[in-house]
Amino acid sequence: MTQIFQLYVFILAGFIGFQIIQKVPPLLHTPLMSATNAISGISIVGAIVAAGGQYGNVAKILGFIAVICAATNVVAGFLITDRMLAMFGGPKKKPETAPEAGK
């Protein structure tokens, strides 16, 4: 019975998360993703607790999947944030070349 409940919570959380993210406009997606890195870090801790606890095999499998998903979200969030910040860095200066000796 508890395994069915755990599976139900996992599926419901995935569905609700997908519905919430789907309704975010593309313009706000990058700032939202960079702001949720801390939340994903908390999710990793919760997933490790679920995967490492004595809750049964289903909890270990779902916890492992949650660790992979949350870690992917954290890494992707930092990569996107870095790319976004690079866009606001301004144009890069070209290195100056030494004048030619024969002219």
Secondary structure, DSSP 4 states (H G I P E B T S, - for coil): -HHHHHHHHHHHHHHHHHHHHHTS-HHHHHHHHHHTHHHHHHHHHHHHHHHHSSS-HHHHHHHHHHHHHHHHHHHHHHHHHHHHHHHTS-PPPPPPPPPPTT-
